[in-house]
C-alpha cells in the first residue's frame, strides 16, 4: 500500500489539477445551475476515484475492489485527457487573443471560450473511448529482423517471440492472457521471452489469471525476467509461482542453448530497480554471463532499456526490454525519454542492438493512443 505521505502528496496534486480544470472550463460552458452543480460533483468524484484505484489494493481479496479500481483507472485516463487538452486550450486561446490584439481582429470571446471548452470535453471522451478500444483488443504481431554480425549460419532465421508488460490486475484477467498465449503459440517460435511486469497484485489474488502462461510452447522454452511491478507485488512469491507453472525465470543468470548443435546464450537480469527492494538481487548483466562460452552469441532479457549501459560492455549482441509501454497514450510518450534511452522499437547502443517492446497489455488506465500494444516476433539474421 502507498505510504501515507505519498497519498497526501498525490491527493494534493490531484486536487490542484481538478481545481485548475474546473476554473478553466466550467465558467466558460454557460451551464444552468443544476448543470453547474453536476459538473462540480463530477470533478469531486473524479478526484476521489483516481487515488482509490491505488488505495483499494489492500482489499484486493474482495470482489468489489477490482470494480472500484477499474472505474478509478478509467476516470484517470479520461481526466488525464481533459487536463492535457485544457492546458492546450489555454495555450491556443492565449495565442489567438494575442494575434487578435496585435492585428485588431474582432472576436466573440464568450463564444470562442464556450466552443473550445466543449471541444475539450468531446475530444477527451473520444480519445478515452478510442484508447480503450485499442487497449482491450488483442495486441498485433510486430515482425522485426535483427541483423547480427558474425551470426553462425545455424542461427540465421532463429525466432524469438517477446511479450512484455501484460500487467495482469484489476482490468486484465485470465481471458485476456489466454488470447495472448494462443497468439504466441501460433507463431511457433524457437524461443519465448517475457520481459517483466507480468502482474499488478499478489499471487493469492492473481495466480489463477496468470496460469495460462504455463501453456506457452517454444522449441527452446519460455524465459522470464522480473520487472519493477513484480517487486511491488511480492517478487519471491511470484518467481516461485512462475517456475511452478513451467516458466524459466532468469535472475542475473544464463542458460546455454544448442540450436542445431550451435550454442546460444540466453541471459536474464532482475529489474533495474531490484536492488532497492533486495540488495542481493541487484541487477547485474555482467554477472549474468559468468561461465558462459566467450565465443557464443549472447542475448539479454532486461525489463528496462536503461540496462543497456551495463549490458553493452559485457558483450551482448541483443537486449530485449519493455517497461516504457511506448508511452501508452499521448502525451506521456513524449516524456519517456527523460528516464529511458529508448521508447520503442529497434535501436543500436554501442555494439549491441536493443529492442524495446511497447508492451502486450497496459498499466493503469485501459488506454492506448499513439502507442499500440504488441506481440513481437524477432528473427535473427546474418548482419
C-alpha positions as CSV (number, residue, x, y, z in Angstrom):
1,X,0.0,0.0,0.0
2,X,1.4,3.5,-0.8
3,X,2.8,5.4,2.2
4,X,0.6,8.0,4.0
5,X,2.9,10.9,2.9
6,X,2.8,9.7,-0.7
7,X,-1.0,9.6,-0.5
8,X,-1.2,13.1,0.8
9,X,1.1,14.4,-1.9
10,X,-0.9,12.6,-4.5
11,X,-4.2,13.9,-3.2
12,X,-2.8,17.5,-3.2
13,X,-1.6,17.3,-6.8
14,X,-4.9,15.7,-8.0
15,X,-6.9,18.3,-6.1
16,X,-4.9,21.2,-7.7
17,X,-5.3,19.7,-11.2
18,X,-9.0,19.3,-10.7
19,X,-9.4,22.8,-9.4
20,X,-7.5,24.1,-12.4
21,X,-9.7,22.2,-14.8
22,X,-12.9,23.4,-13.0
23,X,-11.9,27.0,-13.0
24,X,-10.8,27.0,-16.7
25,X,-13.8,25.0,-18.1
26,X,-16.9,25.3,-16.0
27,X,-17.4,29.1,-16.1
28,X,-16.9,29.1,-19.9
29,X,-19.6,26.4,-20.6
30,X,-22.6,28.7,-19.7
31,X,-24.2,26.0,-17.7
32,X,-27.5,26.1,-15.8
33,X,-27.4,26.0,-12.1
34,X,-28.2,22.3,-12.0
35,X,-25.6,21.5,-14.7
36,X,-23.0,23.6,-12.8
37,X,-23.6,21.5,-9.6
38,X,-23.3,18.3,-11.6
39,X,-20.0,19.5,-13.2
40,X,-18.5,20.3,-9.8
41,X,-19.8,17.0,-8.4
42,X,-18.2,15.1,-11.3
43,X,-14.8,16.7,-10.6
44,X,-15.0,16.0,-6.9
45,X,-15.9,12.3,-7.7
46,X,-13.1,12.1,-10.1
47,X,-10.6,13.4,-7.5
48,X,-11.8,10.7,-5.1
49,X,-12.0,7.8,-7.5
50,X,-8.5,8.2,-9.0
51,X,-6.5,7.6,-5.8
52,X,-9.0,4.9,-4.8
53,X,-7.6,2.9,-7.7
54,X,-4.4,2.6,-5.7
55,X,-5.8,2.6,-2.2
56,X,-8.1,-0.4,-2.7
57,X,-5.0,-2.7,-3.1
58,X,-5.0,-3.9,0.5
59,X,-8.6,-5.1,-0.1
60,X,-7.7,-7.0,-3.3
61,X,-9.2,-10.2,-2.0
62,X,-12.7,-8.5,-2.0
63,X,-14.6,-8.9,-5.3
64,X,-15.7,-5.3,-5.3
65,X,-12.1,-4.0,-5.2
66,X,-11.5,-4.7,-8.9
67,X,-14.6,-2.8,-9.8
68,X,-13.5,0.2,-7.7
69,X,-10.0,0.1,-9.1
70,X,-11.3,-0.4,-12.7
71,X,-13.6,2.6,-12.5
72,X,-10.9,4.7,-10.9
73,X,-8.5,3.8,-13.7
74,X,-10.9,4.7,-16.4
75,X,-11.6,8.0,-14.8
76,X,-7.9,8.5,-14.5
77,X,-7.5,8.1,-18.3
78,X,-10.4,10.4,-19.0
79,X,-9.2,13.2,-16.6
80,X,-5.7,12.9,-18.0
81,X,-7.0,13.7,-21.5
82,X,-9.2,16.6,-20.1
83,X,-6.3,18.1,-18.2
84,X,-3.9,18.0,-21.1
85,X,-6.4,19.3,-23.6
86,X,-7.3,22.1,-21.1
87,X,-3.6,23.1,-21.0
88,X,-3.5,23.1,-24.8
89,X,-6.7,25.1,-25.0
90,X,-5.3,27.8,-22.7
91,X,-2.2,28.0,-24.9
92,X,-4.3,28.3,-28.1
93,X,-6.6,30.9,-26.5
94,X,-3.6,33.0,-25.4
95,X,-2.1,32.8,-28.9
96,X,-5.5,33.7,-30.6
97,X,-6.1,36.6,-28.2
98,X,-2.5,37.9,-28.8
99,X,-2.9,37.8,-32.6
100,X,-6.3,39.4,-32.4
101,X,-5.0,42.3,-30.3
102,X,-1.9,42.8,-32.5
103,X,-3.9,42.9,-35.7
104,X,-7.2,44.5,-34.3
105,X,-9.3,41.4,-35.2
106,X,-12.7,41.4,-33.6
107,X,-13.6,38.1,-31.8
108,X,-16.7,36.9,-30.0
109,X,-14.7,35.9,-26.9
110,X,-17.6,34.2,-24.9
111,X,-18.5,32.1,-28.0
112,X,-14.8,31.1,-28.5
113,X,-14.4,30.1,-24.9
114,X,-17.7,28.2,-24.8
115,X,-16.9,26.3,-28.0
116,X,-13.4,25.5,-27.1
117,X,-14.4,24.3,-23.6
118,X,-17.0,22.0,-25.1
119,X,-14.4,20.8,-27.6
120,X,-12.1,19.8,-24.8
121,X,-14.8,17.5,-23.3
122,X,-15.8,16.0,-26.6
123,X,-12.2,15.3,-27.7
124,X,-11.3,13.9,-24.2
125,X,-14.2,11.5,-24.3
126,X,-13.4,10.5,-27.9
127,X,-9.8,9.9,-27.0
128,X,-10.7,7.8,-24.0
129,X,-13.1,5.6,-26.0
130,X,-10.7,5.1,-28.8
131,X,-7.9,4.4,-26.3
132,X,-10.0,1.8,-24.5
133,X,-10.7,0.1,-27.8
134,X,-7.0,0.0,-28.7
135,X,-6.0,-1.3,-25.2
136,X,-8.6,-4.1,-25.0
137,X,-8.1,-5.6,-28.4
138,X,-5.5,-8.3,-28.9
139,X,-2.0,-7.0,-29.4
140,X,-0.9,-7.0,-33.0
141,X,2.1,-9.1,-34.1
142,X,5.1,-6.9,-34.9
143,X,7.8,-8.6,-37.0
144,X,11.4,-7.4,-36.7
145,X,14.6,-8.7,-38.3
146,X,17.7,-8.2,-36.1
147,X,21.0,-8.3,-38.1
148,X,23.7,-9.8,-36.0
149,X,27.4,-9.5,-37.2
150,X,29.1,-12.9,-37.1
151,X,25.9,-14.8,-36.7
152,X,26.5,-18.6,-37.2
153,X,24.6,-20.0,-40.2
154,X,22.6,-22.3,-37.9
155,X,21.2,-19.3,-36.0
156,X,20.1,-17.4,-39.2
157,X,16.3,-17.4,-39.0
158,X,16.2,-18.1,-35.3
159,X,12.9,-16.7,-34.0
160,X,12.1,-15.1,-30.6
161,X,8.6,-14.1,-29.6
162,X,8.7,-11.3,-27.0
163,X,5.8,-10.4,-24.7
164,X,6.1,-7.8,-22.0
165,X,4.2,-5.6,-19.6
166,X,0.9,-7.6,-19.5
167,X,0.0,-6.2,-16.1
168,X,-2.5,-8.8,-15.0
169,X,-4.6,-7.0,-12.4
170,X,-7.8,-5.1,-11.9
171,X,-8.8,-4.9,-15.6
172,X,-6.7,-7.6,-17.2
173,X,-7.8,-11.2,-16.4
174,X,-7.4,-14.8,-17.4
175,X,-9.3,-14.4,-20.7
176,X,-7.0,-11.7,-21.9
177,X,-4.0,-13.8,-21.0
178,X,-5.4,-16.8,-22.8
179,X,-5.7,-14.8,-26.0
180,X,-2.1,-13.7,-25.8
181,X,-0.9,-17.3,-25.2
182,X,-2.9,-18.6,-28.2
183,X,-1.5,-15.9,-30.5
184,X,2.1,-16.5,-29.3
185,X,1.9,-20.3,-29.7
186,X,0.5,-19.9,-33.2
187,X,3.8,-18.2,-34.3
188,X,5.7,-21.4,-33.4
189,X,8.9,-19.6,-32.2
190,X,12.2,-21.1,-31.3
191,X,12.2,-19.1,-28.0
192,X,9.7,-17.1,-25.9
193,X,10.9,-14.1,-23.9
194,X,8.8,-12.5,-21.2
195,X,10.4,-9.2,-20.2
196,X,8.8,-8.4,-16.9
197,X,5.8,-6.6,-15.4
198,X,3.5,-9.6,-15.8
199,X,1.4,-8.7,-12.7
200,X,0.0,-5.9,-10.6
201,X,-1.0,-7.7,-7.4
202,X,-0.3,-10.7,-5.1
203,X,-0.1,-14.3,-6.0
204,X,-3.1,-15.2,-3.9
205,X,-5.3,-12.9,-6.0
206,X,-3.9,-13.3,-9.5
207,X,-2.3,-16.8,-9.8
208,X,-5.5,-18.1,-11.5
209,X,-5.2,-15.4,-14.1
210,X,-1.5,-15.9,-14.9
211,X,-1.8,-19.7,-15.1
212,X,-2.3,-19.8,-18.9
213,X,1.3,-18.6,-19.3
214,X,2.3,-22.1,-18.4
215,X,0.9,-23.2,-21.7
216,X,3.4,-21.2,-23.7
217,X,5.3,-23.5,-26.0
218,X,8.5,-23.0,-28.0
219,X,11.3,-25.2,-29.2
220,X,13.7,-24.0,-26.5
221,X,11.2,-22.9,-23.9
222,X,9.8,-19.7,-22.4
223,X,12.1,-17.5,-20.3
224,X,11.0,-14.7,-17.9
225,X,12.7,-11.8,-16.1
226,X,11.2,-9.7,-13.3
227,X,10.0,-6.1,-13.8
228,X,9.5,-3.4,-11.2
229,X,5.9,-4.4,-10.7
230,X,6.9,-7.9,-9.6
231,X,8.8,-6.2,-6.8
232,X,5.8,-4.2,-5.9
233,X,3.7,-7.4,-5.8
234,X,5.9,-9.8,-3.8
235,X,8.7,-10.9,-6.1
236,X,9.8,-14.0,-4.3
237,X,6.3,-15.5,-4.3
238,X,5.8,-14.6,-8.0
239,X,9.2,-16.1,-9.0
240,X,8.1,-19.4,-7.3
241,X,4.7,-19.3,-9.0
242,X,6.2,-18.6,-12.4
243,X,8.6,-21.5,-12.0
244,X,5.7,-23.7,-10.7
245,X,3.8,-23.3,-14.0
246,X,6.8,-24.1,-16.1
247,X,8.5,-20.8,-17.0
248,X,12.2,-20.4,-16.7
249,X,13.0,-17.4,-14.5
250,X,16.4,-15.9,-15.1
251,X,17.8,-13.7,-12.2
252,X,21.3,-12.5,-13.1
253,X,22.0,-15.8,-14.7
254,X,22.0,-17.5,-18.1
255,X,21.2,-20.8,-19.9
256,X,23.2,-22.3,-22.7
257,X,21.1,-23.5,-25.6
258,X,22.2,-25.6,-28.5
259,X,20.3,-24.9,-31.7
260,X,21.2,-27.4,-34.4
261,X,24.4,-28.0,-32.4
262,X,25.3,-24.3,-32.3
263,X,25.5,-22.6,-28.9
264,X,23.3,-19.6,-27.9
265,X,23.5,-17.9,-24.6
266,X,20.2,-16.6,-23.2
267,X,20.7,-14.4,-20.1
268,X,18.3,-12.5,-17.9
269,X,18.7,-9.9,-15.2
270,X,16.5,-8.7,-12.4
271,X,14.8,-5.4,-12.8
272,X,17.0,-2.3,-12.9
273,X,15.5,-1.2,-9.6
274,X,15.6,-4.6,-7.9
275,X,18.5,-3.6,-5.5
276,X,16.2,-1.1,-3.8
277,X,14.0,-3.9,-2.7
278,X,16.6,-6.5,-2.1
279,X,20.4,-5.7,-2.4
280,X,21.1,-9.4,-3.0
281,X,19.0,-9.2,-6.2
282,X,20.7,-6.1,-7.7
283,X,20.6,-6.2,-11.5
284,X,24.0,-7.3,-13.0
285,X,24.2,-8.0,-16.7
286,X,27.9,-8.9,-16.5
287,X,27.4,-11.4,-13.7
288,X,24.6,-13.0,-15.7
289,X,27.3,-14.1,-18.2
290,X,29.6,-15.8,-15.6
291,X,30.7,-19.1,-17.0
292,X,29.2,-18.6,-20.5
293,X,31.4,-19.5,-23.5
294,X,33.0,-16.4,-24.8
295,X,32.6,-17.3,-28.5
296,X,28.8,-17.8,-28.3
297,X,26.2,-15.3,-29.4
298,X,24.5,-13.9,-26.3
299,X,21.2,-12.2,-25.8
300,X,19.9,-10.5,-22.7
301,X,16.4,-10.1,-21.3
302,X,16.2,-7.0,-19.2
303,X,13.0,-5.3,-18.2
304,X,14.2,-1.7,-18.5
305,X,16.0,-0.3,-21.6
306,X,18.5,1.6,-19.5
307,X,20.1,-1.7,-18.5
308,X,21.9,-1.3,-21.9
309,X,24.6,0.9,-20.4
310,X,25.8,-2.1,-18.4
311,X,24.9,-4.8,-20.9
312,X,26.8,-3.5,-24.0
313,X,30.3,-3.6,-22.4
314,X,29.6,-7.2,-21.3
315,X,29.4,-8.3,-24.9
316,X,25.8,-9.0,-25.6
317,X,24.6,-8.8,-29.2
318,X,20.9,-8.1,-28.4
319,X,18.9,-6.8,-25.4
320,X,15.2,-7.3,-25.2
321,X,13.3,-4.9,-23.0
322,X,9.9,-3.4,-22.2
323,X,8.8,-1.1,-19.3
324,X,8.1,2.0,-21.4
325,X,4.8,0.9,-23.0
326,X,5.8,3.2,-25.8
327,X,4.4,6.0,-23.5
328,X,1.0,4.2,-23.8
329,X,-1.0,7.2,-24.7
330,X,-0.5,10.8,-25.7
331,X,1.2,13.0,-24.5
332,X,3.0,10.8,-22.0
333,X,5.0,9.1,-24.7
334,X,6.8,12.4,-25.2
335,X,8.3,12.2,-21.6
336,X,9.5,8.6,-21.6
337,X,12.9,9.6,-23.0
338,X,13.5,11.6,-19.8
339,X,14.0,8.3,-18.0
340,X,14.8,5.7,-20.6
341,X,17.3,5.8,-23.6
342,X,14.7,4.2,-25.9
343,X,10.9,4.5,-26.1
344,X,10.1,1.7,-28.5
345,X,11.5,-0.3,-31.4
346,X,15.0,-1.5,-32.5
347,X,17.9,0.8,-31.8
348,X,21.7,0.5,-31.7
349,X,23.6,1.0,-28.5
350,X,27.3,0.8,-29.0
351,X,27.9,-2.7,-30.4
352,X,24.6,-4.0,-29.2
353,X,21.0,-4.0,-30.5
354,X,18.2,-3.0,-28.1
355,X,14.6,-3.8,-28.9
356,X,12.1,-2.1,-26.7
357,X,8.5,-3.5,-26.7
358,X,5.5,-1.2,-26.3
359,X,4.1,-3.9,-24.1
360,X,1.4,-6.6,-24.7
361,X,-1.1,-5.3,-22.1
362,X,-1.3,-1.9,-20.4
363,X,-0.8,-0.3,-17.0
364,X,-3.3,1.9,-15.2
365,X,-6.0,3.4,-17.4
366,X,-7.2,1.0,-20.1
367,X,-6.0,3.4,-22.7
368,X,-3.6,3.2,-25.7
369,X,-3.4,6.1,-28.1
370,X,-0.4,6.5,-30.4
371,X,1.4,3.5,-28.8
372,X,-0.3,0.2,-29.8
373,X,0.4,-2.9,-27.8
374,X,2.4,-5.7,-29.5
375,X,3.5,-9.3,-29.6
376,X,6.9,-9.1,-31.1
377,X,8.3,-11.7,-33.5
378,X,12.1,-11.1,-33.7
379,X,14.2,-13.0,-36.3
380,X,18.0,-13.2,-36.1
381,X,19.6,-12.7,-39.5
382,X,23.2,-12.5,-40.6
383,X,24.5,-8.9,-40.3
